[in-house]
């Protein structure tokens, strides 16, 4: 009996390890069709950017009476790019750490990747995607999206923002102040590196920029896309030293936060509304096409008062809202690595209480690919995946005369199951859309 139990335990352990070690960028069998990996191999390089003499937010006095403390801001950037990878080449293992429940220290995580570090670029001209992670997160924990997009013909540059510990709420002033500044600086620095032919970046097209942010990164990319900062909002008025004071709506440096050449913006579980980042009118400054992704049970940034208003208030952008009914906040990170299995805090950095995480990511890969292909690559054929007249996914009828079989894929059409989805796999989803106002 004991031997049988040990055998069962071994088998379960191997199965669990197999799931935990799967590459997050590879979609599951039930993912809609555009989640599939593309025709390119994926390369990976790390570059380090330095923004000199920046205000040290955490050293500033609330009164602002003392001269600000300045320090160089060091920002490593992970760059995934379309590459020529040798058959059988070993993919990277991503290693990073996230804060644990106090008083525990940071927890180290690892996950398998398909990217090959230093692989030769495939050659071509690809849109540049700039990714901003969530508060106390890491770019490597968004490999589900970065690798998948690179395989489909994008150069993806994800910023290490080096946030303070999420549990220390006093230090939240730094990411609120720094997110839009970091993104604007990195966008400019990447343009210079692209022009110089930097390996990993030389195939990027800086005239076609996509901004993607999760949580605090969502606040950052919306601001960098033109959402103007409210003078009395917490990122401005509530940060010691007020480093964003000159960047507010109508301020002398407001234009420096706006990244030029933005063709599309994706905001996943975006922060900002609850801390008054843009006031009632600031989001109207976003004019690039916008895809917002959120869960209706998001207790971190809120749905009715945090995510849905982003979609409503970005009046001058053609926009979409992909809704996961009853999902929480953790939509933007990879599935939980094996190291997250023993502590609930660690596990819930990654997983959702209701939805399978790999299901969330496959649907998001599909919708994001359709969106950025349409607006950054000009592929209007992808509009059919986005512009359905069916808002609630479960309301779509299976198209008459469509292919039979259990694994048939919907061709879409009026009143039909969304294009690219398998039968009964859009239940629990909504896709809202609005055109840009004049």
C-alpha positions in Angstrom: 0.0 0.0 0.0 2.8 2.4 0.9 4.6 1.6 -2.3 1.4 2.3 -4.3 0.9 5.6 -2.6 4.4 6.6 -3.3 3.9 5.7 -6.9 0.7 7.7 -7.2 2.5 10.6 -5.5 5.4 10.4 -8.0 3.0 10.3 -11.0 1.1 13.3 -9.6 4.4 15.2 -9.0 5.6 14.5 -12.5 2.2 15.7 -13.9 2.3 18.9 -11.8 5.9 19.5 -12.8 5.0 19.1 -16.5 2.2 21.7 -16.1 4.4 24.1 -14.1 7.3 23.8 -16.6 5.2 24.4 -19.7 6.2 27.4 -21.7 3.4 30.0 -21.0 3.6 31.5 -24.5 2.3 28.2 -25.9 -1.5 28.3 -25.8 -3.6 25.4 -24.7 -5.7 23.2 -27.0 -8.9 25.2 -26.3 -7.4 28.6 -27.0 -8.8 30.5 -30.0 -6.8 30.4 -33.2 -4.8 33.6 -33.1 -3.2 32.6 -29.8 -1.0 30.2 -31.8 2.7 30.8 -32.0 3.7 32.5 -35.2 6.2 31.6 -37.9 9.3 33.1 -36.3 11.7 31.8 -33.7 12.2 34.0 -30.7 15.5 35.6 -29.6 16.2 37.4 -26.4 18.6 40.1 -25.4 18.9 42.3 -22.4 20.0 46.0 -22.7 20.5 48.5 -19.9 19.4 52.1 -20.1 20.4 54.8 -17.7 18.4 58.0 -17.2 20.8 60.4 -15.4 20.0 62.7 -12.4 16.4 61.7 -11.6 14.6 62.9 -8.5 14.7 60.2 -5.8 11.1 60.1 -4.9 11.6 58.1 -1.7 14.3 60.5 -0.4 12.2 63.7 -1.0 10.6 65.6 1.8 6.8 66.1 1.6 7.2 69.8 2.0 9.5 70.0 -1.0 11.5 72.6 0.9 14.8 70.9 0.6 16.6 70.5 -2.8 15.6 67.1 -4.3 18.0 64.2 -4.1 19.1 63.1 -7.5 20.2 59.7 -8.7 20.7 57.9 -11.9 17.8 55.6 -12.8 19.0 52.2 -14.2 16.4 50.4 -16.3 17.2 47.0 -17.7 15.0 46.1 -20.7 14.3 42.6 -21.9 14.0 42.5 -25.7 12.3 39.6 -27.4 12.5 39.6 -31.2 11.8 37.5 -34.3 14.8 35.3 -34.8 16.4 32.4 -36.6 16.7 29.7 -34.0 18.4 26.4 -34.7 16.2 23.2 -34.5 16.5 21.8 -31.0 18.1 25.0 -29.6 17.6 25.2 -25.8 15.2 27.9 -24.6 15.9 30.2 -21.7 14.9 29.6 -18.1 13.5 32.8 -16.7 14.4 33.6 -13.1 13.0 36.5 -11.1 11.7 37.3 -7.6 8.5 38.9 -6.3 7.7 40.1 -2.8 6.2 37.6 -0.3 3.8 38.0 2.5 5.5 40.0 5.2 7.6 39.3 7.1 9.0 36.8 4.5 11.6 38.1 2.1 11.3 38.0 -1.7 10.5 34.6 -3.3 12.4 33.4 -6.3 10.5 31.9 -9.2 11.5 30.3 -12.5 9.7 29.3 -15.7 10.6 27.8 -19.0 10.8 29.9 -22.1 11.1 29.2 -25.8 13.3 32.2 -26.5 16.9 31.6 -27.3 19.3 34.1 -25.9 21.4 35.9 -28.4 19.8 34.1 -31.4 20.4 35.9 -34.8 17.6 38.2 -35.8 15.3 36.9 -38.6 15.6 40.2 -40.6 12.5 42.3 -41.5 10.7 45.4 -40.2 8.5 44.8 -37.2 6.4 47.0 -35.0 7.9 47.9 -31.6 6.0 46.8 -28.5 6.9 48.4 -25.2 5.6 46.5 -22.2 5.3 47.9 -18.6 4.7 45.4 -15.8 2.6 45.7 -12.7 3.7 47.0 -9.3 6.5 44.8 -7.9 6.3 42.5 -10.9 8.9 41.5 -13.4 9.0 41.4 -17.2 9.9 37.7 -17.2 6.6 37.0 -15.6 4.9 38.2 -18.8 6.7 35.8 -21.1 3.2 34.5 -22.1 2.7 37.6 -24.1 6.2 38.7 -25.0 7.3 35.4 -26.6 4.0 34.9 -28.4 4.1 38.4 -29.9 7.7 38.1 -31.0 6.9 34.8 -32.8 4.2 36.6 -34.7 6.5 39.4 -35.9 6.9 42.0 -33.2 10.0 43.3 -31.4 8.9 43.4 -27.7 10.8 45.5 -25.2 9.8 45.0 -21.6 11.0 47.4 -18.8 12.4 46.3 -15.4 10.9 49.2 -13.3 12.7 47.9 -10.1 9.7 48.8 -7.9 9.9 48.9 -4.1 8.1 46.1 -2.2 4.4 46.1 -2.9 3.6 45.6 0.8 5.2 48.9 1.8 2.4 51.2 0.9 4.3 54.3 1.9 6.7 53.6 -1.0 3.9 53.4 -3.6 4.6 57.0 -4.4 7.6 55.9 -6.5 5.9 53.7 -9.1 3.0 56.2 -9.4 5.5 58.9 -10.2 7.9 56.9 -12.2 5.7 54.7 -14.5 5.0 57.3 -17.2 8.4 58.9 -16.9 10.1 55.5 -17.3 8.0 54.6 -20.4 8.6 57.9 -22.1 12.3 57.7 -21.4 12.6 54.1 -22.6 10.7 54.9 -25.8 13.1 57.7 -26.7 16.1 55.6 -25.8 14.9 52.7 -27.8 14.5 54.9 -30.9 18.1 55.9 -30.6 19.2 52.2 -30.2 17.1 51.2 -33.2 18.7 53.9 -35.3 22.2 52.7 -34.1 21.4 49.1 -35.2 21.6 47.6 -31.6 21.3 43.8 -31.8 17.8 42.7 -31.0 16.4 46.1 -31.9 17.7 46.8 -35.4 14.6 45.2 -37.0 12.1 47.3 -35.0 10.1 50.0 -36.6 9.9 53.0 -34.2 7.2 54.6 -36.4 4.8 51.8 -35.4 4.7 51.6 -31.6 2.4 49.5 -29.4 2.1 50.2 -25.7 1.1 47.3 -23.4 0.8 47.7 -19.6 -0.5 45.6 -16.8 -1.9 47.1 -13.6 0.4 49.9 -12.6 1.9 49.5 -16.1 -1.6 50.1 -17.5 -1.7 53.5 -15.8 1.7 54.1 -17.3 0.9 53.3 -20.9 -2.4 55.1 -20.8 -0.5 58.2 -19.7 2.2 57.7 -22.3 -0.5 57.4 -24.9 -1.9 60.8 -24.1 -4.1 60.6 -21.0 -3.3 63.9 -19.3 -2.4 63.9 -15.6 -4.8 65.7 -13.2 -3.0 68.3 -11.1 -4.7 67.3 -7.9 -4.4 63.5 -8.5 -2.4 61.3 -6.3 0.5 60.7 -8.7 1.1 64.5 -8.8 -0.2 66.0 -5.5 0.5 63.0 -3.3 4.1 62.3 -4.2 6.9 64.0 -2.2 8.8 66.5 -4.2 6.1 66.5 -6.8 8.3 65.3 -9.7 5.3 65.2 -12.1 4.2 68.8 -11.4 5.5 70.1 -14.7 3.9 67.2 -16.6 0.3 67.8 -15.7 -2.4 68.7 -18.1 -1.5 72.1 -19.6 1.9 72.0 -17.8 5.1 73.1 -19.6 6.4 69.6 -20.0 3.2 67.6 -20.5 4.1 66.7 -24.1 7.3 65.0 -22.9 5.3 62.1 -21.5 3.5 61.3 -24.7 5.2 58.7 -26.8 5.1 59.5 -30.6 4.1 56.9 -33.2 1.7 55.0 -31.0 -0.6 52.9 -33.2 -2.3 50.8 -30.5 -2.5 50.6 -26.7 -3.4 47.5 -24.5 -4.2 48.1 -20.9 -4.7 44.9 -18.8 -6.3 45.5 -15.4 -5.2 49.1 -15.5 -4.6 51.1 -12.3 -5.2 54.9 -12.3 -8.8 55.7 -11.8 -9.0 55.0 -8.1 -6.1 57.3 -7.4 -7.4 60.1 -9.5 -4.6 60.0 -12.1 -6.4 61.7 -14.9 -9.5 63.3 -13.4 -12.7 63.3 -15.3 -11.3 64.4 -18.6 -7.7 63.2 -18.9 -8.4 59.9 -20.7 -10.0 61.8 -23.6 -6.5 62.6 -24.7 -5.9 59.0 -25.8 -6.6 58.8 -29.5 -4.7 55.6 -30.5 -6.9 52.5 -30.7 -7.3 51.0 -27.3 -8.0 47.5 -25.9 -8.8 47.3 -22.2 -8.9 43.8 -20.6 -10.3 43.3 -17.1 -12.2 41.1 -14.7 -15.5 42.0 -13.0 -14.3 40.9 -9.6 -11.0 42.9 -9.6 -10.6 44.0 -6.0 -7.3 45.7 -6.6 -8.2 48.4 -9.2 -11.9 47.9 -9.3 -14.1 47.1 -12.3 -17.1 49.5 -12.2 -14.9 52.3 -10.7 -11.6 51.4 -12.2 -11.5 49.4 -15.5 -14.8 50.1 -17.2 -14.5 53.9 -16.9 -11.2 53.7 -18.8 -13.1 52.3 -21.7 -15.9 54.8 -21.3 -13.8 57.9 -20.8 -11.3 57.4 -23.7 -13.8 59.1 -25.9 -11.5 59.9 -28.9 -10.1 56.4 -29.3 -11.7 53.5 -31.2 -11.8 51.1 -28.3 -12.6 47.6 -27.1 -13.2 46.2 -23.6 -12.6 42.4 -23.1 -14.4 41.3 -19.9 -13.7 38.1 -18.0 -16.8 37.7 -15.9 -16.0 37.0 -12.2 -12.3 37.2 -12.8 -10.0 39.1 -10.4 -6.9 41.2 -11.0 -4.2 38.7 -11.8 -4.8 38.6 -15.6 -1.4 39.8 -16.8 1.1 37.3 -15.4 2.2 33.8 -16.4 0.6 30.8 -14.7 1.9 30.1 -11.2 5.4 28.6 -11.3 6.2 25.5 -9.3 7.8 27.6 -6.5 4.4 29.3 -5.9 2.6 26.1 -4.9 3.1 26.1 -1.2 2.0 29.7 -0.1 -1.3 31.2 -1.0 0.1 34.7 -1.3 2.7 33.5 -3.8 0.1 31.5 -5.7 -2.3 34.4 -6.0 0.3 36.7 -7.6 -0.4 34.6 -10.7 -3.7 32.7 -10.5 -7.4 33.6 -10.6 -9.9 32.1 -8.1 -12.4 31.3 -10.9 -10.8 31.0 -14.3 -8.1 28.6 -15.4 -5.1 30.9 -15.9 -3.9 29.3 -19.2 -7.4 29.9 -20.5 -7.3 33.6 -19.6 -3.9 33.9 -21.4 -5.0 32.0 -24.5 -8.0 34.2 -25.0 -5.9 37.4 -24.3 -3.2 36.2 -26.8 -5.9 35.8 -29.4 -7.6 39.2 -28.9 -4.3 41.1 -28.5 -2.9 39.6 -31.7 -6.0 40.5 -33.6 -5.9 44.0 -32.2 -2.3 44.8 -32.8 -2.2 43.1 -36.2 -5.1 45.3 -37.3 -3.8 48.6 -35.9 0.0 48.3 -35.9 0.4 46.2 -39.0 -2.7 47.5 -40.9 -4.1 44.0 -41.4 -7.8 44.8 -41.8 -8.7 41.1 -42.1 -8.3 41.0 -38.4 -11.3 43.3 -37.9 -13.5 40.2 -38.3 -12.1 38.9 -35.0 -13.0 42.1 -33.1 -16.0 43.7 -34.6 -18.7 41.1 -33.7 -22.3 42.2 -33.1 -22.4 39.7 -30.2 -21.3 41.4 -26.9 -21.7 38.4 -24.5 -19.7 35.6 -25.9 -22.2 33.0 -24.7 -25.0 34.6 -26.7 -23.4 33.7 -30.1 -25.1 31.0 -32.1 -23.0 28.4 -33.9 -23.0 29.5 -37.5 -25.3 27.5 -39.8 -23.3 25.6 -42.4 -20.0 26.0 -40.6 -17.6 23.0 -40.4 -18.8 20.1 -38.2 -16.8 18.1 -35.7 -16.0 18.7 -32.1 -13.0 20.9 -32.8 -14.6 23.1 -35.5 -13.7 26.8 -35.5 -16.3 29.5 -35.9 -15.9 31.6 -39.0 -17.9 34.4 -37.2 -20.6 36.5 -38.8 -23.7 38.3 -37.6 -25.1 36.8 -34.4 -22.5 34.0 -34.5 -19.9 32.7 -32.1 -16.9 35.0 -32.3 -14.5 34.3 -35.2 -11.7 32.0 -34.3 -13.3 30.4 -31.2 -14.3 26.8 -30.7 -17.9 25.9 -29.9 -19.0 27.0 -26.4 -15.6 28.5 -25.5 -16.6 32.2 -25.4 -19.0 31.7 -22.4 -18.2 34.0 -19.5 -16.7 36.7 -21.8 -17.9 40.0 -23.1 -16.4 42.1 -25.9 -17.7 45.7 -25.9 -16.6 48.2 -28.5 -17.1 51.9 -29.2 -16.0 54.1 -32.1 -14.0 57.2 -31.6 -16.0 60.3 -30.9 -15.4 63.3 -33.2 
